Amino acid sequence: MTMDADNPPPNPIDAPADNAGAASDRRLERRAAGLLLLLLALLCAAALYIMLARGVFEPTQRVVLTADDSEGVVVGMNLTFSGFAIGRVQRIELTEEGNVRILVDVPRKDAHWLRTSSVFTLSRGLVGNTAIRAYSGVLSDPPLPDGAVRKVLVGDASAEIPKLLSAARDILQNVSTLTAPDAALAGTLANTQAMTGKLNTPGGALGVLMGNPQDAGKLLAVLDRTNTALASVDQLLRRSDGLVSKADAQLFGNGGPGAPGGLVGDGRAAVAQINGLLAEARGSLKKVDGLLEEAQGAARNARIATTDLGTLRAEVEASLRKVENLVNEVNRKWPLARDTEVKLP
């Protein structure tokens, strides 16, 4: 048996070592494959959890919002109601008419917040993201059906900036016009300053009102005369009050306790006396009538009746004289025209 120098025979001691290394490599490959499978399972579980958390497998209802412009709207943004997310934008489409269709999926459990009278808005702020909001004023209206198409109201704050700048430019131009040296405001301020200077001088207010010092002096003179006339009128009124008080005292006797009763009181007393005398005269006349009747019935006693008639006539004449004196006294105290004639029957 010959030996080849280039190809020596294998060493029986190295064969077990090669087998052990191959087995170790296979174990490492199996561990690596297991780790890869475990990592893949974890990734799938995480993806499944995220999809579950985001409601991918939850039943939804679609709402189609139409707008003229979808600037700021991205897939995945939320549809909010009262600050809570109740839907998510799934797709944005451009129609043949040039309008934008925003497809929003709303979970069934939150779809009851959307009603047929709900309003959808798309607001773009100066600072912050674009937001899609839903407003339901009457929750008793019928629910919004699946696939309903609604027009979204767009509110863009940045669109008002040119208008605000234009308005601010107009305001600044008006302010510049008002504050110009030859403007009406400058003339008004100058006139006001001149009028204030006149008011600070003595009699300045009257001078400003009347226009010149001469007319102001005339007005002061008229006021002085008016004050003098009012003082005279006051004195006349006081004198008139005194005269009225005296006349009242003389007429009604209002001079206080112990004062005479006045003309009215005297007249009342005189009238009372006249009434008494007239009563006496009436009684005397009744007696005369009785005596005349007796005289007519007793003609045989003519002498006695004549004597009685003379006596009665004397009494009547005395009564009449008393009445006349009393009437004269009344006319003296109470100067009023009266018919004092007393007619005998």
Secondary structure as GFF3:
##gff-version 3
##sequence-region A 1 345
A	DSSP	alpha_helix	14	53	.	.	.	ID=ss1
A	DSSP	beta_strand	60	67	.	.	.	ID=ss2
A	DSSP	beta_strand	78	81	.	.	.	ID=ss3
A	DSSP	beta_strand	84	94	.	.	.	ID=ss4
A	DSSP	beta_strand	100	107	.	.	.	ID=ss5
A	DSSP	three_ten_helix	108	113	.	.	.	ID=ss6
A	DSSP	beta_strand	119	124	.	.	.	ID=ss7
A	DSSP	beta_strand	131	135	.	.	.	ID=ss8
A	DSSP	beta_strand	148	156	.	.	.	ID=ss9
A	DSSP	three_ten_helix	157	160	.	.	.	ID=ss10
A	DSSP	alpha_helix	161	178	.	.	.	ID=ss11
A	DSSP	alpha_helix	184	199	.	.	.	ID=ss12
A	DSSP	alpha_helix	204	210	.	.	.	ID=ss13
A	DSSP	alpha_helix	213	252	.	.	.	ID=ss14
A	DSSP	alpha_helix	262	297	.	.	.	ID=ss15
A	DSSP	three_ten_helix	299	301	.	.	.	ID=ss16
A	DSSP	alpha_helix	302	333	.	.	.	ID=ss17
###
